[in-house]
Amino acid sequence: MMSNVISCIRNYDKKSLDRRINVTIIGSGVAGLAAAEQLCRSPCFNVKILEASQRIGGRIHTKTFGKNGHIDFGAQYIPCYGDNPLYKLAKENNINLENVGCRQNVFLASENGKDVDYDTFIEAVNFYCKLFKRFKQTNFNAISPDINDVGTYIKMKVNDYIRHMHDYQKKATFISAMNVFTVRERRMTAANSLTDLHLRHYTPHVQLDIEDQQVTDGYSAILDKIVENLPAGTILLNQKVEKIKWQICQEDKYGDQTESYPVTVECANGNTYDADIVICTIPLGVLKAESNTLFKPNLPDWKWNAIQRLGFGTVNKIILRYSTPFWKKSDFSYLLFWNDNDYIQYDDRQMHLDKDEQWLKDIIGIECASECSNTLRVAITGDTAIQIENLDSKYIGKALTRLMRFFLQSDDIGEPESVVTSKWHSDPLFRGSYSFISVNSCREDITALALPLNDNMNQPLLLFAGEATHSQHYSTVQGAYLSGQREANRILNSYGSMIAGFKSSL
């Protein structure tokens, strides 16, 4: 598959190693940390992690908020099933987890001002869950090839279901509830619209039988346990990589010995790192924008095309902190039922939104952040998530206050004392949140992104890890973690016989 090969042979034979193998890992997110942890168990690897920023974690980012609280501005939840390595890690290290699936008091609020019929809501929940549960059993080949995206398919199924509903208000409530669920699914996938998702390669994110939990002390507590297993000096901060030169033969002389390294990594601060192997965990959003200038020579067409075809979207969080909370319960969430334009009745209230306020319609939930007192959290996805990155925080606070006053029908709700938003899209180190299989791509593109580029001895040279490289658990933290372990094992398997004969004293 790969036609390009390096022009030099590494300076060691195939029976044993006469020096340690230099492995440079780009990025200290969970994928990079997982790879480093695995490799550092063997004395024959000299592992360095180059981190562009001043912190580790990548898209896991726990920040202190308020006097005694914290907020996870990136990854937040851990699906609690036995094979999830992060769940196992948390349990083995006595990291406190708390259930978020059943502890919240959920309140339903509608734009039209009417009480949301609970029975209709539950009917919509059951329909939604059954629809996505059947995805794996559905024969999509029997569906018209013109229906190629998730959004169109769901709309078709919903229309089929409500065709037999004769109660107009029930139908309106059902449609509004489905809007809540589809926006939630967009948030889980980071897609701007469900029509962006490839129907025949889609894995539903709804967890039907699995409870999500969150780390009591913040997701970074998981990373801290991994870092404890790394030798001091493994992670180098403020090392923004600007160029990865591979397929080269560079000689460094140490006394009477000449060492050749096929990869050189150049950083913005002028530092260079020579390596035998590089594991690239750079986010897909950055690879999309910078792969043409980041790699020398350029990546093979088959890998570059896979990068460009795969989807990569943005999910942001808005954090509202209050000096005095207007809510009474310490553990709750609101679901917001917006009117559907096709089902508005003459006596329905409607919230007037100016053109620059349309982003508010993407907000379908407001929840109490139990890990931080007097704080509410709002998640938003797609183009609207990108839009809020450029909005003034005071304006966001006022807009959300107006939204809550309208839906909760209370003028007593005060404005927050502070508003903070994540900005994953405008951050040049991420350019978004996580990946999805777009209508222009397929699962094989994930496989192509994950394939290593080998040297002329078929040894791994330039490897790729990160959530976007895991075909089953793409877009998730566990997918990133498993991909890092996968690439570490690829290296270990490739050098297996030589590792066995390596003397740690060298």
Order of alpha helices (4+ residues) and beta strands (2+ residues): beta-alpha-beta-beta-beta-beta-alpha-beta-beta-alpha-alpha-alpha-beta-alpha-beta-beta-beta-beta-beta-beta-beta-alpha-beta-alpha-beta-beta-beta-beta-beta-alpha-alpha-beta-beta-alpha-beta-beta-alpha-alpha
